[in-house]
Amino acid sequence: MAEPRAERPDMRDYGVDTPAWAPLPWAWAAERLVANRNFWVVTVSAGGRPHAMPVWGVWDEAEHRFAFSCAPRARKARNLAANPRAVVMVDDTVECVSVEGRAAPVGDRARRAQWAERYVEKYRPFSPGLSTEFVTQNLMFEFEPERAFAVIEREEEFATRATRWVFEPGG
């Protein structure tokens, strides 16, 4: 899978137009996405009402995809049915990574099982009773990124490292 293209975000009002700017490597963001335990998922209802909730989820760097599970009647599930656009963020407020894209329920049984196995492998140390059967009883959403954004909230790095990445469609 091709790496997303790095760009300097238009943040002139924040000083991110310095000649010292250099993009963060995608590997920096991927490392945080893979290792992160709690993700924030932001969805929007058909009427435009935002909703943010922390979830457990799995970033697959080989595929540039993210998956999470939720109850079929959960607000985020209803929102995504009406509007598939979403934002996924790591829970770190110093080394921030935010990914914009679209999420859809995983309908393919083999694909759901694959994501559920990855999910259980990651989270069983925190929840020993977690099983793939439990995970697959709920909806599994797969998130396809379009853009990602990172800032480092340390004064010496903020203006020189803020980075936006653009993913190729379907890539």
N, C-alpha and C positions, 0 to 999 in steps of 0.2 A: 504494500500500500504506500503510495506516495505521501511524503510529508506535506503538511499544509504550508502555504506560502506565508512568510513573515513580512509584516509591514509596520511602519511607524504609525500609531494611531494619531488622529488629529486632536491633539491635546495642548495646543499652543497656550491656551489660557492657564495651563498648569505647568508651563515651562518645558514641555516635552517637544521642543523644536531645536534643541541644542545640537551642535555638531558632534558632541561626545556620545550621542545616542547610538546604541548598537542593539539589535534585536536579541531577545532571549532565544536560545535554541528550542525547537519544539520538544526535544528530549527533557528539558527542564519542566515543561508543563505536563508532559506524559508521566513523568516520575510522580508528580503530585496527584494526578488523576488516578493512577493505578493504586497508589498507597493510601489514598484518602479513605477514612472509615465512614464518615457521615457527610452526605451531599445535600445541598439545598436544591430542590426542584421548584421552579417557578412556572406556573401555568396561568392562563387567562381564560375566563369564561367567554361564552359567545357574546355576552353583554359587555365585556371589557373589564370585568372585575378580576384583579390579580389575586393569586393564591400562592403562598410560599410555604413549603414544608420540608423538614429534613427527612431523608430516606437513606436506607442502605442501598448500595448499588455497585456495579462492577464496570470499570472501564477496560475495554479490550483494545490494547494499543495496536495489535496486528491488524485489526479491522477498523480502527477509529470509530468505535461504537460504544455506547453506554447502555446498560440495562438495569431496570429496577422493577420491583414487584409492588403491587398495591391491591387493595380490595376492589372488587368490581364497582361498588357503590361509593368509593372514595371521591371526594371533590376533585382531586387531580385527574382521576380517570374520566369523570364527567366533563371536565374542562378540556381534556385532550381529545375526547370524542367530538367536541364542538370546534376546537381550534388546536391543531397539532403542534403549533409553535410552543417552544419551551426554552428555558434556560436552566442549565445545570451548573452548580458551583461547588467548589471545595469549601470546607468549613474554616479554612485558614484566612484570617483577616490581615496578615502581614505579607504572605506570599500568595496572592489572590489569583485564582484561575476561574474564569467564567466562560461557559461554552453555550452558544446559541444554536438552535437547530429545530428539528421536528421529531416528535415521538409518536409511535404507533404500537398498538398491541401486537404481540408476536402470535400469529395464528398457527404457524407450522409447529407440529408437535415435537419434531426432532430438534428444531431450533430452540423451542421453549425448554426442553430438557437440557440442552447444551448450556444455556444461560443459567438455569437453575443449579446445575452442577458447579459452575464457576462461582455462583452466589454462595452456595453452601460451603464450598471450599474456603472462601474468604471469611465468612462470618461464623462458622461453627466454633472457632475458638472463643467467641464472645457469647454464643448461644449454643451450648452442647446438644440440645435437643432439636436443633434446626435440621430439617430434612428436605430433600427435593420434592417429596410428596406434598409437604406443607406449602412450599414456594409455588409449585405448579397449580395448587388449588385456587390461587389468586390470579389476577392479570399480570402478565409480564410485558413491560413496555421496552421497546428498543428505540434508542435515541440516536439519530444521525446528525452529526454536527455540520454546521455551515460556516460558522466563525467562532473563534476563541479569542479571549482577551486576557492579558495578565498585567498586573502591576505588583511591584514590590514596595510595600509601605515602609521603606526605610529611606530617610532623607538623601543619603548618598547614592541611592539607586533609582529612586522614583522617576526622575526626569530622563535618566539615561537608559532605562531598561523596559519601560512600558512597551508592550508588544501586542499586536493583533495578528492572528493567523487566519487565513482563508482556506477552506477545504474545497477541493474540486468536487463538483456534483457527482454523486455516486461513487466517489473515490475513497 
